[in-house]
Amino acid sequence: MSTGNKLKIMNNEQKELLSLARLPARLNVVETAVYLGFKQHDIPILVARGLLKPLGRPTPNSEKYFARSKLVEAENNEDWLSRATAVLSQHWQAKNARKKSSGVTIRLHSCAPVDAHTAG
């Protein structure tokens, strides 16, 4: 498969969730990400920025659940989707900028650190 024709392949659980006639009343982080079209690691960022609110008052390390009714509202709200996309873009740009400014270059096949001033 060429890079120009990349297909997003869903696993069976994702297909099953999206094919349900009616979603469960509460969805976990993975299900929420699949339903809204985000990646699983994006959901905590959206929670931290106040764009998604988990049900109840979960402790920081507990599993989070989200109300189907709120997710349906978000899915149908183009402004919300645009804000969420912008927040994630800003988050990853800032994280990548911090990584670059640290001067550390990561090599997948090397255990030795590379000095940014002498590399390349």
Secondary structure, 3 states (H helix, E strand, C coil): CCHHHCCCCCCHHHHHHHHCCCCCCEEEHHHHHHHHCCCHHHHHHHHHCCCCCCCCCCCCCCCCEEEHHHHHHHHCCHHHHHHHHHHHHHHHHHHHHHHHHCCEECCCCCCCCEECCCCC
